[in-house]
Amino acid sequence: MKRNRHPYLFTPGPAPVPPEVLLEMARPVIHHRTPHFAAVLDSVRQQLQPLFGTRQEVILLASSGTGAMEAVVANLLSPDEHAVYVDGGKFGERWGQLIRAHGATAHQVRVEWGRSVRAEQVEDALTANPQAKAVFVQASETSTGALHPIAEIGEVTRRHDVILVVDGITSVGVFEQKMDVWGVDALVTGSQKALMLPPGLAMVALSERALAQASKCRGRRFYFDLLRELKSQRDEHTTAYTPAVSLVFGLHKALELIHAETLPRVFARLLLMAEATRAAAQALGLEILPENPAPGLTAILAPKNIDSGQIVRYMRDELGVWVQGGQDRMKGRLIRIGHMGHLSPFDMLTAVSALEIALGRVGYAFECGAGVAAVQRRISQGI
Ligand SMILES: *Cc1c(COP(=O)(O)O)cnc(C)c1O
């Protein structure tokens, strides 16, 4: 952040936090077994429901997103049970690791990085493994920028009468979720992506079917006992253990901002930023990785024979513009630009302009300004 007074944060998590939310979190910490905290907790849990597309209770946890992923595994799968998971990237792979860590058997549906799973692939896996109790998938696979078709997978899991667990960490608050309509049984998210908060809070909603399965589940859990949390948060208006009080205050403010903008406008703004960034990539002669791109981030393939790490580091260290490279097998090959958090379409001019400067620096030949012009064109077309 050499030349800037603040880093321009375009990482797809953590995402920039609005000043109003930062201020809210600077309030004195209060005790959590109080009517004041209870009112805030009730309010945020209720205001999260439209983001999840559910009328079910949303449960708050003090953890990063992975904690919520682990919580649903521990509450929905018993140690000797089987599950199918979609592995199309780093986070899909994590479902497999979590399922195995809890002593259950994980059947992988392998998806090439950048591709979206087809509902038939999930169906085939369930037919091949009729003992499977659940399917685990990402709505948006942040390591590749790809969307997975949750509504179609929901039809398959309903037909096979298995639980559908969705990681919505870069989907909830990014594009419309219809948890109840799609037949999603567990939907999880975290605070540091679209919810415009620092890391440290996670949220889970469970369907009636998932709640029934949780009450029979023999999976080991203590802190992450979701039925206990639900009882505490719904009936006693407080959390079972000490909550992340300041983050819950921040969430209250962030949800106020989101609902004031209105969800359809939030979704349209994010989509516009994604489309502008995709147009910029194309104008610069670059390809994006996903066949079916998610709106929360844009995953651009680095030019051939150029290490994306060089580009990402130059942007960060020399320009103060933070984007993310690729993970694992995409290390050195991807430039991931986030659209989530306290960002607006004009901010994409900054991101793309810095990308162009870095591309020039690493010796890539392109028409200078072509990416920025593409962003401007997309912005001027409006929402
Ligand atoms: C960021 C992310 C996670 C991991 O969340 P943590 O908060 O780092 O634990 C999981 N899944 C997806 C899709 C993500 O984008």
The ligand as an SDF file (V2000), in Angstrom:
LIG
                    3D

 15 15  0  0  0  0  0  0  0  0999 V2000
  -14.0110  -18.0190    1.8110 C   0  0  0  0  0  0  0  0  0  0  0  0
  -14.7150  -19.2960    1.5520 C   0  0  0  0  0  0  0  0  0  0  0  0
  -14.6970  -20.3650    2.4740 C   0  0  0  0  0  0  0  0  0  0  0  0
  -13.8450  -20.3660    3.7020 C   0  0  0  0  0  0  0  0  0  0  0  0
  -14.2580  -19.5270    4.6340 O   0  0  0  0  0  0  0  0  0  0  0  0
  -13.3000  -19.1390    5.8580 P   0  0  0  0  0  0  0  0  0  0  0  0
  -14.0460  -17.9850    6.3960 O   0  0  0  0  0  0  0  0  0  0  0  0
  -11.9560  -18.8010    5.2890 O   0  0  0  0  0  0  0  0  0  0  0  0
  -13.2520  -20.2900    6.7600 O   0  0  0  0  0  0  0  0  0  0  0  0
  -15.4350  -21.4820    2.1920 C   0  0  0  0  0  0  0  0  0  0  0  0
  -16.1470  -21.5870    1.0540 N   0  0  0  0  0  0  0  0  0  0  0  0
  -16.1640  -20.6130    0.1360 C   0  0  0  0  0  0  0  0  0  0  0  0
  -16.9440  -20.8140   -1.1160 C   0  0  0  0  0  0  0  0  0  0  0  0
  -15.4440  -19.4420    0.3530 C   0  0  0  0  0  0  0  0  0  0  0  0
  -15.4560  -18.4680   -0.5700 O   0  0  0  0  0  0  0  0  0  0  0  0
  1  2  1  0
  2  3  1  0
  2 14  2  0
  3  4  1  0
  3 10  2  0
  4  5  1  0
  5  6  1  0
  6  7  2  0
  6  8  1  0
  6  9  1  0
 10 11  1  0
 11 12  2  0
 12 13  1  0
 12 14  1  0
 14 15  1  0
M  END
$$$$
